[in-house]
Amino acid sequence: MPSSPTPLPNFIQALQFWVKLGLISFGGPAGQIAVMQHELVDRRQWFAQEAFLQALNFCMLLPGPEAQQLATYLGWKLHGLKGALAAGILFVLPGALILYGLAWIAAAHGDTAFIGAAFNGLKPVVVALVFHALWRIGRRTLTNGVAISLALAAFAAVEFAGIPFPLVVLAAGLIGWLRARRQAQKQEQGLNAALPEALRGRAAATRLLRMLLTYLALLIVPVGVVIALAGPAPFLALARFFTQAALVTFGGAYAVLPYVADAAVNDFQWLSPGEMMNGLALAETTPGPLILVLQYVGFFAGWNAPGTLSPITAATLGAVVTTYATFLPSIFLILMGAPYVEHLARVKTAAGALSAITAAVVGVIATLGIFFARQVALASDGTVDVVAGLAAAIAFIALLRLKGGLHWVVLAGILFGLARSEFGF
């Protein structure tokens, strides 16, 4: 006799799960998606396996943190708009609050000997984290000559030619789209097969336009209020820059971090290279998507240039504006595309563009590794810091060997920094 179907949760039951997920969502997107698979498909059976994978494929086509967007979509499937907002916000909120507190400690007390030594010990770990991400993504992505060529070209474009990351993403996406389109034509699928019927027509266009206007209003009005009350600097630049960054965040947070680090440190001078590395280390150890490191950047942008405000007020507004501008697009992209998920899964040209972007991202991540490695390898007097380089190599090997042992590696880095400060080696 077949078992009866599992009843779907009411909103309060689902809300309790989204709170729990936000508190335990460590381990990056792979770990976070695995938790949702276990809890929502295997254990609670709120979603069928096929529906879950279809939703995941849709989220991977979009810019933004795919695990947070997956939670947003699944919340929408359960309870519509309120479900999407609950899942999407609660996935981010616990980590955002924790990182806010850590950012304050770093800003207000980072010059003390204890805190400074701990952060110095974390810097080699950050280098190891970036190169570990490079290894993990590259091994999965660079499976043919075209992908390797795209990665090398992206690396050269960013590292040597100084081409902005958004242009690299657009160029890679266009190359992938054209290749997929040509393959579709060879298979006699025709151009119309690239755009499902559900996405064509006046009703779909009207809905998407209405949602786009709503998104613009929700972005402009709150940011405008902050600017009117606190002045334009640095809040207007933060909102503009991180909205742009959110829309080109394909391939995970590590893909956009070279772009953010270069602009935040060198162009806007919101924070120092060392502070940027501290933010990445702290974001890696808190729940929620790694892209929350951008909130840390926004906090320091306000703290380091408060204008007429107090440092903590400016830093709080900077963190809020940055977080809002970063995650508002990711939620709205889900809401705009959610009714068409089954159709979007068949868009071969979009999948081709994403595949090319992911390959290019490997080259971009390599530039981030080099950027951070320079900060660690060179001592304050300009000599090579062999001890820090050795610590980074040991941390990298530990990350390869210790599956899910990130927190132990971070703890070891802190202890290394404290010991080095105490014994002077």
N, C-alpha and C positions, 0 to 999 in steps of 0.2 A: 504494500500500500504506500503510495507516494506521500512524503512528508508535506505538511501544510506550509505555505509560503511564510517567510519571516515577516511579521508586521513592521511597517516603517515607523520610525520614531516620531513622536510629536516634537514641537519646536524646542521645548524645555529639555527633553532628553538629548536632542541633537546639540543644543547649546552647551550642555554639560560635557559632551565629547569634544567640542571645539575648544573649550577652555582647557581641558586636559591635553589636547594635542598641542596647543600653544605653549604649554609648560614643559612638554617632553620632546619638543621637536629639535633635538640635537642631531648632529651627524651629517649636516648638509642635505641637499635634495635627495640623494639616493636613500639615505636613512629615513628621511621624512616620508618619502613616497612608500618605502617599505612598511613603515608604521601604519599608514593609511590602508595599504593593501591588507595587512594582517587584521586590523581592527574593523574595517568597513566591509571587506569582501569575505575574508575567511571566518572571522569570529562573529561579527554581528549580522552579516549577510544582508546589509542594507543595499548593496549594489552587486550586480552580476559581474563576473570577471570580464566579460566582453565589453560591457559598458564602462567599466573602470579603465581598461586599456584604451578604449576609444577616447575617453576624456583626457587621458594622459598624452596621447598622440596629438590631440588638439592643443593642449597647453604647451607642448614642446615646439609648436609652430609659432608661438607668440613671443615677443620680447617680454622680459620680466622673469621673476623667480617662479619656475614651473611648479614647485611644490605648493607654494602659497596660492597660485592660480588654480591648481588642481583642487585644493580645499575649497576655494571660492566657488568653482563650478559644481562640486559635489553638494555644497550647501544650497546652491541654486536649484539643483535637481530635487532636493528634499523639500525645500520651503520657499522657493522663489527668491524675490529680491531680499527679503529680510534674512533668509538663510544664507545667501551669498555674502551679504555684508557681515553677518555674524562670523561666518567661517573665515572670510578674508581678513577681517580686522583682528580677530582673536588669535589668528596664526602669528601675527606680527606683534601684538601689544605686549605680551609678557617680556619678550626679548628686548623690545624697544625701551621698556621701563628699566630693565636691568642694565642695559647698555648706557642709558642716560645717567644712572647712578655711577657706573664705572667711569664714564667720561668726566663727570664732576670730580671724582677722586683724582683722575689723571691730571685734570686742569688745575685744580686747587692745591694738590699735594704732590704733583709729579716731580717737583724740584727737591723734595726731601730725599735723603740718602737711601732710605729703605725702598721707597717706591721707584726711584730712579734706577736702582740696581736691579729690581725685579723686571722693569721694562727693558733694560739692557740685555738681560738674559733671555727675554722673549724674542728679540730681534733675529737671532739665528734660527729660531723656530719658525718665524714668519717666512724667511727665505726657503726653509725646507718645505713649508706648507705650499708655497707657490709652485716649486718644482715638483712636488708630489702631485699637485693638481695637473700640471703640465704632462707628467708621465701618465696619469690616469686617463685624461681626456685624449691625449695623443695616441695612446695604444688602442683606444676604441675607435678613433676617428680616422687616423691616417692609414687607411687600408689599401690605397692604390696611388698611382703616380699623380693623378689629378689632385687628390687631396693633399699630398705632400707638396706639390707645386704651389697650391693656394696658400698653405701654411708658410712656406718660405717667402712667397711674395708679400704676404701680409706682414711678416716680421721685418722684411727689408723696407716696406713702405712706412711703417711706424718708426722703426729704430734709426734708419738712415735718411729717408726722404722727409720725415716729419709730417706725413700725411695724416690728417685727423682720423681717429677711430671711426666716427660715423660714416665717412666716405669709404673707408676700407670695408665696412659692413655692407654698404649699398653696392659696392663694386662686386664683392663676393656673391651677394644675393642675386645680382643681375646675371652673373656668369652661371650660377647654378640653375636659375630659372630658364635661361636660354638653352642650356644643355638638356634639361628635363623636357622643355617644349619641343626641341628637335627630336628627342626620342619618342615623344607622344605622337608627333607627326609621322614618324617612320612606322609606328604601329597603327596608323590610320585612325587615330582617335579624334583627330580634328581639334581646332582651337576651342570650340565651345565646350568640349569635355573638361577643359581646365576650370571652368566656372559652372558649378552645378545650378540647375534651374532654380533652386530655392534661394539663391543669392541674386538672381536677376529679377527685374520687374520693379514696378513703382512702389509696392508695399514694403519690400525689403529696403529700398533706397530711402523711403520716407522714415522708416524706423531708425535706420543707421544715422540719418541726418539729425533726427530728433535727439538721439543719444549723444551724438557728437556735440551738439549745442549745449546739452545738459552738462557734459563733462567740462566744456570750456567755462561755463558759468560757475561750476563748483571749484574750478581751479582759480579763476580770476578774482572772484568776489572775496573769498577768505584771504588770499594773498594781498589783495588790494586793501583790505581792512588793516592787516599787519603793517603794510607800508605807510598807510595814512596815519597810524598811531605811533609807529616807531621809526619812520623814515625809510628810504629806499635801500640804504647800505647796511648789511650785505644781503638783505632779504630778497630783493628783486633779482639779483644775480643768482642767488641760491635756487629760487623757484625756476628761473629760466634754464639754468644749466642742468639741474637734476631732472626736470621734465624731459629735456632732450636726451639725457643719459638713460632714463628709464625706457625710452622708445627705441633704443639701439642695444638693449641688454639681451642679446641672443647668446646662448652658450653658457649662461651662468654668470655669477658675480665676478669671477676672475676674468671674464672677457672684458668687462667694462672698467675694471680697476686700473689698468694702465692709463686709460684716457682720463679717469677721474684723478688719479694720483698726479699725473703731469699737470693738469689744469689747476687742481687745488693747491699744489705745492709751488709750481713755477709761475703760472699765469695770475691766479687770484691771490696767491700767498696767504691762504686761509690758515694753513698749518705747516709745520716743518716735515721733512721726510721721516724723522724719527716718530713724530706724533702720528703720521699716517700709518706707519708700521704698528704702533701700539694699538691703533683702532682696529686694524685687521686682526691682530692677535686676540683682542677682547671679543670681537664679533664672532670669531671662530669658536669661542668657548661659551657662548650664550645661546639660548634657544631661539628659533626663528631663522629666517633666511639670512645668508651671509651678506646680502646686499644691505643689511642694516648698518654695515660699516659706513654707509653714506651719511647716516644720522650723526655718527661720530664726527665726520667732516663738518657737517652743518653746525654742530655744537661748538667746535673749535673756531669756526668762522666768526660766530658771534662773540665767543669768549675773548679772542685775540684782538677784535676790533669792535668794541661795544658802542663806540660813539658816545652819545649822551646817556645811554642806559647803563645800568649796572652790568658787570660781566655775566652774572648768572641769568639775568633777565634776557640779555641779548643772546646768550648761549641757548637758553630754553626756546626762544622764538626761532633761532636758527635751526635747532634740532627738529622742532615741530614742522616748520616750513619744508625742510629737506625731506623728512619722512612722508609728509603729505604729498609732496610733488613726486616722490619716487613711487609710492604705492597706489595712488589714485589711478594712473594709467593702467596698471596691471589688473585692477578690479574692473575697470570699465571695459577693457578689451574682452574680458570673460563675459560680461553682461551683454556686450554687443554681439559676440559670436556664439553664445550658448545655444540659441535655438537652431543653429545650423551645424552643430558638431558632426552629426552623422554624414552630412554632405561635405563638409570641409575635410574630413578624413580621406576623401577620394581625390583631393586636389593634388595631382602629382607634381605640378610645377612648384607649388609652395613647399612640398617636401624636398624637392631638388634644391631650391634656394636655401632652405634651412641647412641641408647637408653641406653645401658650399660654405655657408657662414660659419658653421661649426668647425670646419677644417681651417678656415682663416683665423678663427679665434685661437687655435693652438699657437700660431705664430705670434699673436698679440700677447698671449699670456707669457711667452718667452721674454718679451720686452719688459714685462713687469718683474719677472725673476731677476733679470739683469739690473734693473733699476734698484731693487731692494738689496741685491747682492753687493752692489757698489757701496751702499750705505753701511753694510755690515763689515765688508772686507777691509775698508780703509779706516784706520784709527784716526783720532783727532789730530795727530801730528803729521798725517799724510802717509804713514807707513802702513804696510799690509798687516792686518790683524789675523795672524795665523790661528790663534786660539778660537776666535769667533768663527772663522771659516771651518775649522775642524768640528766645532759644535754644530754648525749647520749641516755638515755632512753626516754626523752621527744622528741628528734629528731626522734627516731624510731617510736614512736606513731604518730607523725605528718606525717611521710612518709606513714604510713598505712592509715591515715585518709584523707590526702590531695592528691587526685589523680592528678598527674601532677604538684604538688606544690613543686618540688625539689628546684627551685630557691629561693622560699620564705624561705625554711628551711636553705639553704646555707646563705642567707642574715641574718637570725636570728642568725646563728652560728657566723658570723662575728661581729654582734652587741653584742652578748654575750661575745666574746673575748675582745672587746674594753671596755665594761662595767666592766668586771672582772679586766682588767688592771688598769682602772681608779679608781675603788672603792676598789680593793684588797680583794674581797671575794673568 
